[in-house]
Amino acid sequence: MATEAKPKARLTSPGLFVPFIAITTLYFLFGFVTNLTSQGLVPELQKVFAIESIPLWQATLASAAFFLAYFVFATPTALLIEKIGYKGTMMTALFVQVIGALLFLPAAQFVSFKLFLVAIFVIGAGVAGLQTSVNPYAALLGPEETSAVRLNLGQACNSVGATIAPYIVGAFILTSVDRDPATLTNASAAERHIYQMGIAGTVRMPYIIVAVVLVLLGIAIGFARLPHVTGEQQTDAAPAAKRSIWSYRHTVLGALGIFLYVGVEVGLAVVMVGYFSSAAHNGLNILTLPAAQKLVTFYWMGALVGRLLAPAMLAKAKAGKLLGIFGLVAALLVVVGIFTPGYAAVGALILCGFFNSIMFPTIFALGVAGLGPMTSRGSGIISMAVVGGAIVPVLINWIVGQSSYMIALIIPVIGYLYIAWYGVSGSKHAQTAS
């Protein structure tokens, strides 16, 4: 008698495909807003406040403020989901981002560095809320075995938004004419303020447009028919709601994986520019600074390509196994980047972008698997760990300053090896008998 073929797992549960498509627009949105803020504002703030001799590390607080919002608001968002549901939380997060976007207007008008940081923190809080609600919602819209596929498709839309954002930055924000701050030393206070307003003013229109789009999207989500889901069918223990979320080993280890992944992803993008172009600290010194900056674009494009291919790859291999392979290969590529001179090292580090592609959505899916009604709290812990994007890059750059690029690149190797271990072993959790 012929063996009956195992039915192919559905992408979503019956009737939930349209809601899944609807929320993919939110993935695009927070990918766009994240890169618009982190890549657009840091260089602009450096120019605006250069004449006040604000050091580089203070200007980079713009990026740190954004990631810090995840640490502060991810857990409160998880509790909010329990009170008003996923849909209500998504709408709330969108309107918090509206407030953050509008705060850029007075920040630009008064040329206030502190107000810029407040605006970035508020819009980061909205993005954190959106991430914390959208990711588990997507995970619960179908069978657990295809949750990683859904999250990778969503993150592919995130990558599209993140890829488009730098072009918007170049077309609208990074358009001001630079002047040497030294030439403004003897200028009057009014002239200096006009110069600063000229640069800061380029920030206004993009964020006005963002605020309008956020309002419209929030209204659209309000009218959208998004079903209420709880994930009770995926609970790995009957008294799940009575357990502390910190008692779920695979969730806590997944949060550490997200901390390392986001930190390594952002840290590599930052450190590669100096490694490729600088002779100091044992840098490769084979590219100009502008060429190195442009080349890093392919690092981000690799993540987009990988996420588009993820559904096909996940159809061939289990999510944990694929994560283990990608983490191990990425670690080996960084080792090649450390010990191989010339363009081979450049190519190896750029290729890490492709192997980064499935890490965030797959770690997230594995981390919330089996949580059932505790899924929102698990999402809060994991989303909180995105703060790694503010901590790990600083650590990597500090090590560069103290020793060399090659020593600093050991941090990404460690991070990738941990992620590989998590995929193969650390993500395993108890399963409920049918």
N, C-alpha and C positions, 0 to 999 in steps of 0.2 A: 504494500500500500504506500502510495506516494506521501511524502511528508508535506503537511500543509504549511504553506509559506506564512511567516509571521506578518500580520498586517502592519503597514507603514504608519508610524505615529503621525498624528495630525499636527499641523503648525499651531492651530488654535482649537479650542473647544467649539462645538457647533454653535453658530450664530455669533461668534466673537471675533471673526476676522475683520469686520468693518471697524469695530472699536479699536482693534490693534492698529489698523492703518491710520485711524484718527490720531492716536497718541504718538505715532512716529513723527508727526509735525513738531511735537514738543521736544523730541530728541534733536531735531534740526535746530530748533530755537536756542536751546541752552548750549549747544555746541558753538553756534554763532556768537551768542552773547559772551560766552567765556573767552573766546579768542579775541573778540572785538575789544574787550576790557583789558585782558592780560597782555596782548601784543600791541594794542593801540595806545594805551594810556601811559605805560611805563616810559617809552622813549619821549612821548609828548610832555610828560611831567618833568622829565630831566631838562628839556629845553625851556619850559616855562619858568622853572625855579633855579636855573643855572646861575642867573645873575644874583641870586640870593645865596649862592655858594652852598646849596643843599647837597650833601654828598650822595654818591650813587646808591649806597645801601638804603638811604631814606627814600629815594625815588622808587626803589624796588619794593617798598612797603605796599605799593599799589597792588602788586601781585599777591603779596602775603596777606593783605586784608581780604582779598577775594577768597582765598583758600581757608583762612581762619573762620570765615562765616560758616563753612561746612562743619567745622568742629563745634561751633556754638549752637547751630540751629538744626543739625540733623536729628538729634534725639528728641527735641521738642516737636519736630515735624512728625516723627513716628507716633508720638502721643496724640497729636492733632488728627492724624489719620484715624485713630481709634474713636475719636469724638465725632468727626464730621465726614469720615470716609475718604477714599482716594480722590474722587471727583472734586469734592469740596476743597481738599488740600491743594490739588492742582490749580484750581481757580485762585485760591488765596496766594499761592506762590507766584502766580503770574502778576497779580496786582501789587505784591510786594516789589517785584521787579520794576513795575511802572513807577512806583515811588522812587526807587533807586535811580532809574533813568532820568526822572525829572529833577533830581537833586544835582545832576551835572550842570543844569542851567545856572543856578546861583553860584555853584563852585567856579564856573567859568567866568561869570559876571564879576565876582569879587576876587578872582584869582587866589582862592584859598586852598592851600595844600591840604589842610585838615578836613575841609569840606569835601574835597575830592576823595579823600580816604573814606569818609562817612558814606558818600554815594556808592563807592565801590563795595564797601562792606554790606550795604543794604541790598544792592543788586545781587551780590554774592549770596546773601541769605535767601533771596527768592530762587536763585538757581539751585541752591542746596535743597530747598524745599521741593522743587520740581524733580530733581534727581531722586530724592528719597521717596517720593510718591510714584513716579512714573516707572522706575525700574521694577519694584515688586509687583506693581499692577500688571506690567507686561509679562512678568514671570508667572503670574497666576491666571493668565488668559488661556491656558491650554495645559496639556500634559506636562508633567515635570521633566520627562526625557527630552522635550523640545524647548524647554525654557531658555537654554543657552542659545538656541537658534534665534528665538524671538529677540533676546537681548542683543545679540550680535547684529541683527538686522536694524534694530533701533539705533545702536551705536554707529552703524554705517551712515545713517542719516545724520547723526551727531557729527561724524567726520566731514560730511559734505558741508554742513554749516560752518565747522571750524576751518575748512579749507577756503571757503568763500570769504570769510571775515577779513583775512589779511589784504585781500584786494579792495575791500571797502575801506580798510584803514589807509591803504595807499592812495585811494582816490579822493577821500574826504578829510581824513584826520591828519595824515602826515604830508600836508601840503603847504605848510607855512615856510616862510623864508628864514633860514637861520642867520643869526648875527653873532659874532664873537662877543661873549659876555664882557670881555675886557673893553670893548668899544663903548659899552654903556656905563662904564664906571663913573664918568663925569656927567652923565645925563641927569636931567631932573627927575624927580619922583614921578611926575605926570608922564614923561616920555617913557620911563621904564614900565609904568603901568600899561600904557598903550601898547608897548611891545609885547608884554605878557598877555594882554587881552587878545591881541591878534593871533597868538598861537592857541590860547585856550579856547578861543571862539570856534575853532575848527571842530571842537568836540561836540558842540551843541546840536547841529542838525542831525548827525547820525543817531544821537540818543533821543531826539524828539521823534524821529521815525520809529525807533525801537519802541518807545512808549506807546505810540499809536497802534503799532502792530500787536503789542502785548495786550492792550485793552480789547482790540477786536478778537484776538485769539481767546482771551478769557471769556468774552461773551459767547463765542462759538462753543467753547467747552461747556459752558453753562447750559446751552441748548442741546448739546450732543447727548445721544442716548448711550451713555457709558454704564454698563451693568455693574451692580454692586457685587464684588467678589471678596471672599474671605479666605479661600485656600484651605478650608477645613478638611477637604479630601486629602490633603498632603501632610497632615499632622503625623509626626513620627512617634508620638506618645499620647495616650489618651488625656492625661491631665496637663497638656502643654501649657495652657493659659496660667497654671499655677506655678510653673517653673520660671526662674529668672532667665532672661535671655542670655546672660553671661554664662549659664551652665551648658549652653550648646557649643561644644568644642569646635565643630567645623565652622560655626559662624564667627567665633572670636578669632580663629586662625585665618579665616577669610578676610576679616577686617585688617589684620596685620598684612595680608597679601595685598590688599588695596592700598594701604599706606605705602608699602614699598614700591608697588607698581606705579602709582601716580608720581611718587617722588623720583623714581628712576626715569620715567618717561620724560618728565619736565627737566630733570637734572641733566640728562644726556643731551637734550636739545640745546640747553644753555651752554654746557661745557664743550660741546663739539665745536662751536664757533671759535673759541679760543684755542682749542687743541689743534685744529686744522691750520690756523692762521698765525699763531704766536710762536716765537722762538724761546720765550721765557718758560720756565718750569718744565723743560723737556717737551715742549710742544712740537708738532710736526713741521710747522712753518712752511707749508707747501702751497697755501692758497692765500689770496688777499682776504681781508676782512669782509668786504661786500660779497665776494664769491663764496665764502664759507657760509654767510648768512643765507644766500640764495639756495645753496646746496641742501641746507637743513629742511627746505620745503619738501624735498623728496622723502625725507624721513617721515613727515606727517602724511604725505601721499601714500606711503607704504602701508600705514595703518588703515587708510581708507580702502585700499585694494584688498587687504587681508580681511576686512570686515565684510566686504562684498562677496568674497569667496568663502566666508565662514560657513554658510548653510551647507554648501557642497562638502566641505571638509568634515563638518560635524555629522553628516550623513554616513561617512565612512568610519569615523572613530568616535568613541565616547568622549564627552566633554573633558573629563578629568585627565584622560590619557593624552588628548590633544594638547591640553594646557601644559602637561608635563614635558611633552616634546618641544613645544614652542619655548618654554622657559629654559630648557637645557640648550637648545640651539642659540637662543639669544645670549646666554652666558658665554658660550663658546665664541660667538662673534665678538663680544667685548674683549675676550682674551686675545683674539686675533688683532683687534684694534690696539691693544696694549703692546704686544710683542712684535708686530709686523710694521716695518717702516713704509712710508710713502702712501700711494693711493690705495693699496690693498687695505690699509687700516681705515682710510676714509670710507671705502665701500662697505667694509664690514660693519662699521658703526651706523651708517645710513640704513643698511639692511635691517637693523634692529627694529626700525619702525614697522616693518611688515610683521615681525614676530610679536610686537606689542599688541597687534590688532585685536586678537581675541581675548586678551588677558582681563581687562576690566569687566566686560559683560559675562565672561565665563566664570571668573572668580565670584562675581556677584550672584550668578545663578546657583553655583555650588554652595555658596555661603548661606542662602536663604532656603535651600532645598529642605523639605520636611518640617518646616516651621509652622505651617498651617496658620492659625489665627495670630501667631507671634511673628508673622512675616514682616509686618510694618516695623516692629521693634528691631528685628534683625537688620532691616534696611537702614534704620537709624544708626546702628552701630557701624555698619559697613560704610555708609555715606560719610559719617563723622571722620573716618580714617582718610578721606581725601585730603585732609590737612597735611598729609605727607608731601603734597606738592609745594607746601610752603617751608617744610623743614629739611627734607633730604637734599634739595638743590643747594641750600645754604651750606649744609655739611660738606657736600662735594666741593663747592667753591672754596670753602675754608681750607680743606685738605690740599687743594691745588696751591693756595697761597703759602701754606706751611711746608709743602714738599714738592709734588709734581703732579702733572695730569695722570701719569700712569698709576701712581699710588691711589689717586682719587677714583679712578675707574674701577678699582676693586669693589667699591660700594655697589655699582650696578651689577657686577658679577654675583655678589652675595644676594642681592635682591632677586635676580632672575633664578638663582638656584633654589631659593626658598619657594618661589612661585611654582617651579617645577615639582618640588617635593609636595606642595599643597595639592596640586592637581592629581598626583599619583596616590598620595596617602592621606594627607591632612584633611582633605575634603570629605572623607568617608563619614557617614552617619548612619544611625540605626534606622531600619525600615519597619514600618508597621505591616503586620500580616494582613492580607486581604480579608 
